[in-house]
Amino acid sequence: MEHNQLEQILTLRRHYLPHEPDDEEALARAIWLNKQHWDNTSHAIAAGIAKAFNGA
């Protein structure tokens, strides 16, 4: 599965949108949701690190 991108995308769709079909729109939404999740996580971590170093 590590080298099969289609299987990875299908897994993301099943995780984020379990009741959606495996069509292009649902797959694209799952990819977008995954990207948003990791963007939000990285911003939260950066904010936490900045807060820790600034002593706030």
N, C-alpha and C positions, 0 to 999 in steps of 0.2 A: 504494500500500500504506500510505502514511502516514495516510490518512484512512479506511481500511477496517479497523475493529477486529476483525472476524471473521478476516480474513487474518492480522493480527498474532497473534491467539491461535493460529491453526493453525500459524503459523511457530514460535511458542514450543513448542507440543506436539511438532512435528517435531524441534526442537532438544533438548529435555529428555527426551522420551519417544518416540524414533524408531520403536519397534515397537508402540506402542499405537494403538488406533483413534481416530477423531475423534469420540468420544462425550463427553457432558457431564462425566463423571467425569475422564477423561483431560485434557480442556481445563482443568478447574478445578485439577487437580494441577499442570499446567504453569504456570498463572498463579501458584499458590502457590509453586512452586519458584523462579520468576523473582523474586517478591517477597522470598523468603528470601535469595536470592543477593544482591540489592541491599541488603537490610537488613544482612546480614553484611559486605558490602563497606563500607558507610558506617560501621559500628561499627569496623571495622579501620582505616579512614582516620582516624576521630576519635581512636582510641587511639594511632595513630602520631603525629598532630599533638600530642596531649597529651604524649607521651613526648619529642618533639623540644623542646617549650617548657619542659618540666620538667628537661631535661638528663639524663634517666635513660638 
